[in-house]
Amino acid sequence: MYFQWTYPEAKIMICSIEIQRINKESWFKSSAGIKHVMGELMRCGTLIYRCNSWLLSTNKR
């Protein structure tokens, strides 16, 4: 999302992979998979929040 916001003309191609036996079909079947995926999701949310805060602060000037 951040990349698309920064480079709106770019085409984003997503290719799912398997890491540590965690993939798109199995991530929710183990506590390790859930922890890994939710950690990534949390980091994405934090980044979006920071970008939004920055945008709001720059628009006030």
N, C-alpha and C positions, 0 to 999 in steps of 0.2 A: 504494500500500500504506500509506503514511504517512497519507494523508488518511482512508482507511477505518479505520485504527486510531484516529485522533483523533476521527472522527465516524462511529461504527458505524451509526447510523440513516440516514445519507445514502445515496442511490442514486448510483452513479458510472456515467456514460455516457461511453464512449470513442468518439471519432470520429477515424479515422486521416486524416492529411493528407499532402500532398507538399510538402517543403521542399528547395530546391536540387536538384531532380530526384531526391530520395531519398524512397522510399515503401515500404510494407510488402511490395511485390512485388520491389523492386529493391535494397534497401539492402545486401544481401550480394554484389552483383555488381560493386561497385567498392571500391577501397581507401578512398575518401573516405566512402562510405556506411557501410562497416564501422567506420571510425574514429569517425564521428559517433554511430552507434548504440551501440557499445561504450563510448564516453565517457559517454553517458547512463546506460547500465546500471551503469557503475562508480560514478557519482554516486548512483544509487539504492541500491546496495549500501552505500556509505559512510553514507548517511543512515539506513538500517536498522540498521547496526552502531552508530551513535551513539545512536539511540533505544533500542536494546536495552541498551547500556552504561548509559545514563541510568536506564532502568527498573531494572536490577539494582542500581545504586547507591542509588536511592531506596527500594527494598524492604529494604535492609540496615538502614535507620534505625529 
